[in-house]
Protein backbone atom coordinates (compact mmCIF):
# COMPACT_ATOMS: atom_id res chain seq x y z
CA UNK A 1 0.00 0.00 0.00
CA UNK A 2 1.47 3.34 -1.02
CA UNK A 3 0.90 6.43 1.09
CA UNK A 4 -1.75 8.96 0.16
CA UNK A 5 -0.83 12.47 1.31
CA UNK A 6 -3.15 15.19 2.67
CA UNK A 7 -2.89 18.33 4.73
CA UNK A 8 -5.47 16.99 7.19
CA UNK A 9 -7.03 13.57 7.77
CA UNK A 10 -10.28 13.16 9.68
CA UNK A 11 -11.33 10.06 11.59
CA UNK A 12 -15.11 9.76 11.78
CA UNK A 13 -17.39 11.50 9.26
CA UNK A 14 -20.64 11.97 11.16
CA UNK A 15 -22.03 15.37 12.11
CA UNK A 16 -18.77 16.89 13.33
CA UNK A 17 -16.39 15.12 10.96
CA UNK A 18 -18.40 16.04 7.87
CA UNK A 19 -18.54 19.66 9.06
CA UNK A 20 -14.78 19.78 9.58
CA UNK A 21 -14.15 18.17 6.20
CA UNK A 22 -16.35 20.74 4.51
CA UNK A 23 -14.80 23.72 6.36
CA UNK A 24 -11.25 22.60 5.56
CA UNK A 25 -11.96 21.85 1.89
CA UNK A 26 -13.73 25.19 1.51
CA UNK A 27 -10.52 26.88 2.67
CA UNK A 28 -8.46 25.04 0.06
CA UNK A 29 -6.85 22.40 2.25
CA UNK A 30 -6.36 18.90 0.91
CA UNK A 31 -8.41 16.78 3.29
CA UNK A 32 -9.71 13.25 3.56
CA UNK A 33 -12.27 11.71 5.87
CA UNK A 34 -12.18 8.07 6.94
CA UNK A 35 -15.52 6.60 8.03
CA UNK A 36 -15.77 3.02 9.28
CA UNK A 37 -19.40 2.71 8.14
CA UNK A 38 -21.39 3.82 5.13
CA UNK A 39 -21.95 7.59 4.82
CA UNK A 40 -24.94 8.87 6.81
CA UNK A 41 -25.34 5.68 8.86
CA UNK A 42 -27.51 4.99 11.91
CA UNK A 43 -24.89 3.44 14.20
CA UNK A 44 -23.57 6.57 15.92
CA UNK A 45 -25.13 9.82 17.11
CA UNK A 46 -26.05 11.64 13.89
CA UNK A 47 -29.30 9.99 12.85
CA UNK A 48 -32.94 9.67 13.85
CA UNK A 49 -34.66 12.09 11.44
CA UNK A 50 -34.47 15.29 13.54
CA UNK A 51 -32.30 17.15 16.05
CA UNK A 52 -33.22 20.25 18.05
CA UNK A 53 -31.62 23.60 17.27
CA UNK A 54 -32.19 26.40 19.77
CA UNK A 55 -30.62 29.52 21.24
CA UNK A 56 -32.43 29.05 24.56
CA UNK A 57 -29.40 27.48 26.21
CA UNK A 58 -29.58 26.61 29.88
CA UNK A 59 -26.44 24.45 29.82
CA UNK A 60 -23.93 27.35 29.80
CA UNK A 61 -24.21 30.98 28.61
CA UNK A 62 -20.89 30.75 26.70
CA UNK A 63 -22.58 28.51 24.13
CA UNK A 64 -24.70 31.42 22.92
CA UNK A 65 -22.05 33.12 20.71
CA UNK A 66 -21.35 29.73 19.13
CA UNK A 67 -25.07 29.31 18.50
CA UNK A 68 -25.30 32.67 16.74
CA UNK A 69 -22.60 31.50 14.36
CA UNK A 70 -23.98 27.99 13.89
CA UNK A 71 -27.37 29.43 12.83
CA UNK A 72 -25.56 31.51 10.20
CA UNK A 73 -23.59 28.53 8.93
CA UNK A 74 -26.61 26.25 8.67
CA UNK A 75 -28.28 28.95 6.57
CA UNK A 76 -25.19 29.17 4.34
CA UNK A 77 -25.28 25.40 3.92
CA UNK A 78 -28.97 25.55 3.00
CA UNK A 79 -28.32 28.18 0.33
CA UNK A 80 -25.34 26.41 -1.17
CA UNK A 81 -26.96 22.98 -1.18
CA UNK A 82 -30.40 24.18 -2.27
CA UNK A 83 -31.83 21.95 0.47
CA UNK A 84 -33.97 22.88 3.46
CA UNK A 85 -32.12 21.66 6.53
CA UNK A 86 -33.56 23.77 9.38
CA UNK A 87 -37.25 24.18 10.20
CA UNK A 88 -38.31 26.74 12.82
CA UNK A 89 -41.19 25.46 14.92
CA UNK A 90 -40.57 27.18 18.25
CA UNK A 91 -39.58 25.40 21.46
CA UNK A 92 -41.53 25.08 24.70
CA UNK A 93 -39.22 24.30 27.65
CA UNK A 94 -40.99 23.60 30.94
CA UNK A 95 -39.99 22.79 34.50
CA UNK A 96 -40.34 23.92 38.10
CA UNK A 97 -39.15 27.49 38.78
CA UNK A 98 -36.34 26.07 40.95
CA UNK A 99 -35.19 23.49 38.38
CA UNK A 100 -31.77 23.70 36.66
CA UNK A 101 -33.63 24.07 33.36
CA UNK A 102 -35.64 27.16 34.30
CA UNK A 103 -32.88 28.73 36.38
CA UNK A 104 -30.44 28.16 33.51
CA UNK A 105 -32.83 29.82 31.08
CA UNK A 106 -33.34 32.72 33.52
CA UNK A 107 -29.57 33.22 33.40
CA UNK A 108 -29.38 32.77 29.63
CA UNK A 109 -32.07 35.36 28.92
CA UNK A 110 -30.66 37.68 31.57
CA UNK A 111 -27.26 37.77 29.85
CA UNK A 112 -28.28 37.61 26.18
CA UNK A 113 -30.87 39.48 24.15
CA UNK A 114 -32.86 36.66 22.65
CA UNK A 115 -36.57 36.53 21.77
CA UNK A 116 -38.58 34.61 24.36
CA UNK A 117 -41.74 34.51 26.44
CA UNK A 118 -42.15 33.19 29.97
CA UNK A 119 -45.48 31.45 30.54
CA UNK A 120 -47.23 29.90 33.52
CA UNK A 121 -49.04 26.58 33.08
CA UNK A 122 -52.40 28.21 32.34
CA UNK A 123 -50.86 30.46 29.68
CA UNK A 124 -49.24 27.39 28.14
CA UNK A 125 -52.60 25.63 28.01
CA UNK A 126 -54.20 28.61 26.24
CA UNK A 127 -51.38 28.89 23.71
CA UNK A 128 -50.85 25.15 23.24
CA UNK A 129 -53.97 23.28 24.35
CA UNK A 130 -52.27 19.94 23.66
CA UNK A 131 -50.22 20.39 26.87
CA UNK A 132 -51.19 19.73 30.46
CA UNK A 133 -48.00 20.56 32.35
CA UNK A 134 -47.26 19.08 35.78
CA UNK A 135 -48.48 21.21 38.67
CA UNK A 136 -46.36 24.23 39.54
CA UNK A 137 -44.38 24.26 36.32
CA UNK A 138 -43.54 27.32 34.25
CA UNK A 139 -42.25 27.44 30.70
CA UNK A 140 -40.15 29.48 28.32
CA UNK A 141 -41.17 29.72 24.68
CA UNK A 142 -38.33 30.21 22.19
CA UNK A 143 -39.82 31.30 18.83
CA UNK A 144 -36.61 30.86 16.82
CA UNK A 145 -35.92 27.26 17.82
CA UNK A 146 -36.63 24.37 15.50
CA UNK A 147 -35.25 21.14 14.17
CA UNK A 148 -32.49 20.06 11.84
CA UNK A 149 -33.02 17.26 9.33
CA UNK A 150 -30.09 15.38 10.72
CA UNK A 151 -29.27 12.83 8.01
CA UNK A 152 -29.69 15.43 5.27
CA UNK A 153 -27.38 17.80 7.17
CA UNK A 154 -24.60 15.21 7.19
CA UNK A 155 -25.28 14.26 3.58
CA UNK A 156 -25.04 17.88 2.37
CA UNK A 157 -21.90 18.62 4.41
CA UNK A 158 -20.21 15.62 2.78
CA UNK A 159 -21.44 16.65 -0.68
CA UNK A 160 -20.11 20.19 -0.33
CA UNK A 161 -16.80 18.92 1.06
CA UNK A 162 -16.40 16.68 -1.98
CA UNK A 163 -17.42 19.53 -4.27
CA UNK A 164 -14.48 21.50 -2.85
CA UNK A 165 -12.08 18.60 -3.41
CA UNK A 166 -12.26 16.54 -0.21
CA UNK A 167 -11.93 12.78 -0.40
CA UNK A 168 -14.20 10.45 1.57
CA UNK A 169 -13.17 6.89 2.34
CA UNK A 170 -16.24 5.10 3.69
CA UNK A 171 -16.68 1.52 4.93
CA UNK A 172 -13.01 1.75 5.88
CA UNK A 173 -11.76 1.20 9.41
CA UNK A 174 -8.72 2.87 10.97
CA UNK A 175 -6.46 0.15 12.33
CA UNK A 176 -3.89 2.47 13.93
CA UNK A 177 -2.59 6.01 13.87
CA UNK A 178 0.86 7.31 14.71
CA UNK A 179 1.68 10.93 15.46
CA UNK A 180 5.00 12.76 15.36
CA UNK A 181 6.07 16.37 15.36
CA UNK A 182 6.09 16.32 11.55
CA UNK A 183 2.65 14.83 11.05
CA UNK A 184 0.63 11.66 11.34
CA UNK A 185 0.40 8.27 9.67
CA UNK A 186 -2.98 6.59 9.45
CA UNK A 187 -3.28 2.89 8.68
CA UNK A 188 -6.70 1.74 7.49
CA UNK A 189 -8.12 -1.52 6.19
CA UNK A 190 -7.43 -0.29 2.63
CA UNK A 191 -4.55 2.21 2.64
CA UNK A 192 -1.90 4.25 4.43
CA UNK A 193 -2.51 7.97 4.77
CA UNK A 194 0.09 10.60 5.58
CA UNK A 195 -1.14 13.98 6.75
CA UNK A 196 0.13 17.08 8.46
CA UNK A 197 -2.60 16.82 11.08
CA UNK A 198 -5.27 14.43 12.30
CA UNK A 199 -8.74 15.36 13.56
CA UNK A 200 -10.55 12.80 15.71
CA UNK A 201 -14.35 13.13 15.47
CA UNK A 202 -15.35 9.55 16.14
CA UNK A 203 -18.10 10.14 18.70
CA UNK A 204 -18.41 7.28 21.17
CA UNK A 205 -15.42 5.58 19.54
CA UNK A 206 -13.24 8.43 20.90
CA UNK A 207 -13.86 7.30 24.49
CA UNK A 208 -10.83 4.94 24.74
CA UNK A 209 -8.41 7.64 23.54
CA UNK A 210 -9.75 10.18 26.03
CA UNK A 211 -9.77 7.62 28.84
CA UNK A 212 -6.07 6.98 28.12
CA UNK A 213 -5.56 10.71 28.70
CA UNK A 214 -7.38 10.55 32.03
CA UNK A 215 -10.77 11.89 30.93
CA UNK A 216 -13.46 9.38 31.80
CA UNK A 217 -16.26 9.42 29.25
CA UNK A 218 -19.49 7.48 29.64
CA UNK A 219 -21.44 6.09 26.70
CA UNK A 220 -25.19 6.21 27.29
CA UNK A 221 -27.67 4.15 25.32
CA UNK A 222 -30.59 6.39 24.36
CA UNK A 223 -33.79 5.37 22.62
CA UNK A 224 -35.82 7.42 20.12
CA UNK A 225 -39.46 6.47 19.66
CA UNK A 226 -42.25 7.53 17.29
CA UNK A 227 -45.96 7.30 18.13
CA UNK A 228 -49.18 7.74 16.20
CA UNK A 229 -52.54 8.63 17.76
CA UNK A 230 -56.11 9.13 16.49
CA UNK A 231 -55.71 12.86 17.19
CA UNK A 232 -52.26 13.15 15.60
CA UNK A 233 -53.30 16.18 13.51
CA UNK A 234 -53.18 18.28 16.70
CA UNK A 235 -49.43 17.53 16.88
CA UNK A 236 -48.50 18.49 13.34
CA UNK A 237 -48.08 22.01 11.95
CA UNK A 238 -48.16 24.65 14.70
CA UNK A 239 -47.08 22.23 17.41
CA UNK A 240 -43.70 23.17 18.94
CA UNK A 241 -40.67 21.15 19.82
CA UNK A 242 -40.80 20.57 23.56
CA UNK A 243 -38.63 19.75 26.55
CA UNK A 244 -40.44 19.03 29.81
CA UNK A 245 -38.78 18.13 33.09
CA UNK A 246 -40.64 15.65 35.28
CA UNK A 247 -39.82 13.55 38.33
CA UNK A 248 -39.29 10.62 35.94
CA UNK A 249 -36.80 12.48 33.72
CA UNK A 250 -36.54 15.11 31.02
CA UNK A 251 -38.60 14.37 27.91
CA UNK A 252 -38.18 16.08 24.57
CA UNK A 253 -40.01 15.66 21.30
CA UNK A 254 -40.89 16.93 17.86
CA UNK A 255 -44.03 17.62 15.85
CA UNK A 256 -45.41 14.84 13.69
CA UNK A 257 -43.72 15.64 10.38
CA UNK A 258 -44.68 12.45 8.55
CA UNK A 259 -46.63 9.21 8.95
CA UNK A 260 -44.44 8.04 11.83
CA UNK A 261 -46.11 10.56 14.11
CA UNK A 262 -44.76 12.26 17.23
CA UNK A 263 -41.10 11.63 18.03
CA UNK A 264 -40.17 11.51 21.72
CA UNK A 265 -37.17 10.57 23.86
CA UNK A 266 -35.92 10.87 27.42
CA UNK A 267 -32.79 12.98 27.89
CA UNK A 268 -31.50 12.76 31.47
CA UNK A 269 -31.57 9.11 32.53
CA UNK A 270 -28.23 7.29 32.22
CA UNK A 271 -28.08 3.79 30.76
CA UNK A 272 -24.31 3.33 30.41
CA UNK A 273 -22.76 0.72 28.13
CA UNK A 274 -19.17 -0.39 27.91
CA UNK A 275 -18.62 0.36 24.22
CA UNK A 276 -20.51 1.10 20.99
CA UNK A 277 -19.98 -2.49 19.90
CA UNK A 278 -21.64 -3.86 23.05
CA UNK A 279 -24.66 -1.55 23.06
CA UNK A 280 -28.09 -3.13 22.62
CA UNK A 281 -29.28 -1.43 19.43
CA UNK A 282 -32.77 -2.88 19.42
CA UNK A 283 -35.53 -0.77 21.03
CA UNK A 284 -37.28 -2.91 23.63
CA UNK A 285 -40.81 -2.88 25.00
CA UNK A 286 -39.40 -1.71 28.34
CA UNK A 287 -37.99 1.38 26.61
CA UNK A 288 -41.55 2.57 25.96
CA UNK A 289 -42.71 2.71 29.57
CA UNK A 290 -41.48 6.17 30.59
CA UNK A 291 -42.22 7.99 27.30
CA UNK A 292 -45.66 6.40 27.11
CA UNK A 293 -46.46 7.43 30.70
CA UNK A 294 -45.24 10.96 29.97
CA UNK A 295 -47.40 11.34 26.86
CA UNK A 296 -50.53 10.06 28.56
CA UNK A 297 -49.95 12.46 31.46
CA UNK A 298 -48.88 15.61 29.56
CA UNK A 299 -50.91 15.20 26.34
CA UNK A 300 -54.51 14.49 27.42
CA UNK A 301 -56.34 12.43 24.82
CA UNK A 302 -53.16 11.19 23.12
CA UNK A 303 -53.45 7.44 22.56
CA UNK A 304 -49.89 6.36 21.74
CA UNK A 305 -49.34 3.62 19.18
CA UNK A 306 -45.66 3.00 18.51
CA UNK A 307 -44.70 3.18 14.83
CA UNK A 308 -40.89 3.15 14.94
CA UNK A 309 -37.86 3.16 17.20
CA UNK A 310 -34.12 3.69 17.03
CA UNK A 311 -31.16 3.81 19.39
CA UNK A 312 -28.31 6.30 19.51
CA UNK A 313 -25.49 7.18 21.87
CA UNK A 314 -24.63 10.09 24.12
CA UNK A 315 -20.90 10.37 24.76
CA UNK A 316 -20.89 12.09 28.14
CA UNK A 317 -18.03 14.11 29.63
CA UNK A 318 -17.86 14.45 33.44
CA UNK A 319 -19.31 18.00 33.29
CA UNK A 320 -21.54 17.38 30.22
CA UNK A 321 -19.70 20.02 28.15
CA UNK A 322 -17.87 19.33 24.89
CA UNK A 323 -14.17 18.69 24.38
CA UNK A 324 -12.71 20.66 21.46
CA UNK A 325 -9.02 21.38 21.02
CA UNK A 326 -5.54 20.06 20.59
CA UNK A 327 -4.49 16.67 21.91
CA UNK A 328 -2.49 17.27 25.13
CA UNK A 329 0.28 14.88 24.04
CA UNK A 330 0.37 15.14 20.24
CA UNK A 331 0.53 18.64 18.74
CA UNK A 332 -0.50 17.36 15.33
CA UNK A 333 -3.78 15.86 16.59
CA UNK A 334 -7.08 17.66 17.29
CA UNK A 335 -10.05 16.17 19.14
CA UNK A 336 -13.73 17.10 19.07
CA UNK A 337 -15.68 14.68 21.22
CA UNK A 338 -17.88 14.24 24.29
CA UNK A 339 -20.85 16.15 22.89
CA UNK A 340 -22.99 14.84 25.75
CA UNK A 341 -26.30 14.61 23.95
CA UNK A 342 -26.58 18.26 22.90
CA UNK A 343 -23.90 18.78 20.28
CA UNK A 344 -25.27 18.18 16.80
CA UNK A 345 -26.72 21.68 16.35
CA UNK A 346 -23.17 23.06 16.70
CA UNK A 347 -21.70 20.93 13.88
CA UNK A 348 -20.89 23.68 11.35
CA UNK A 349 -19.30 26.00 13.89
CA UNK A 350 -17.32 23.08 15.35
CA UNK A 351 -16.13 22.39 11.80
CA UNK A 352 -15.12 26.04 11.44
CA UNK A 353 -13.26 25.92 14.76
CA UNK A 354 -11.38 22.75 13.82
CA UNK A 355 -10.43 24.19 10.44
CA UNK A 356 -9.05 27.30 12.14
CA UNK A 357 -7.07 25.29 14.67
CA UNK A 358 -5.66 23.02 11.96
CA UNK A 359 -4.78 25.70 9.39
CA UNK A 360 -4.13 28.79 11.52
CA UNK A 361 -3.25 27.31 14.90
CA UNK A 362 -6.07 29.32 16.49
CA UNK A 363 -9.76 30.14 16.30
CA UNK A 364 -11.62 33.40 16.75
CA UNK A 365 -14.31 31.58 18.72
CA UNK A 366 -14.18 31.50 22.49
CA UNK A 367 -13.79 27.84 23.40
CA UNK A 368 -11.71 27.99 26.59
CA UNK A 369 -14.57 26.45 28.55
CA UNK A 370 -14.45 23.44 26.21
CA UNK A 371 -10.70 22.82 26.53
CA UNK A 372 -9.57 19.36 27.59
CA UNK A 373 -7.18 21.11 30.01
CA UNK A 374 -10.09 21.82 32.37
CA UNK A 375 -9.98 18.19 33.49
CA UNK A 376 -6.34 18.43 34.56
CA UNK A 377 -6.51 21.50 36.85
Secondary structure, 3 states (H helix, E strand, C coil): CCEEEEEEEEECCCHHHHHHHHHHHHCCCCEEEECCCCCCCCCCCCCCCEEEECCCCCCCCCHHHHHHHHHHHHHHHHHHHCCCCEEECCEEEEEECCCHHHHHHHHHHHHCCCCCEEEEHHHHHHHCCCCCCCCCEEEEEECCCEEEEHHHHHHHHHHHHHHCCCEEECCCCEEEEEEECCEEEEEECCCEEEEEEEEECCHHHHHHHHHHCCCCCEEEEEEEEEEECCCHHHHCCCCCEEEEEECCEEEEEECCCCCCCEEEEECCCCCEECCHHHCCCCCCHHHHHHHHHHHHHHCCCCCCEEEEEEEEEEEECCCCCCEEEECCCCCCEEEEECCCCCCHHHHHHHHHHHHHHHHHCCCCCCCHHHCHHHHHC
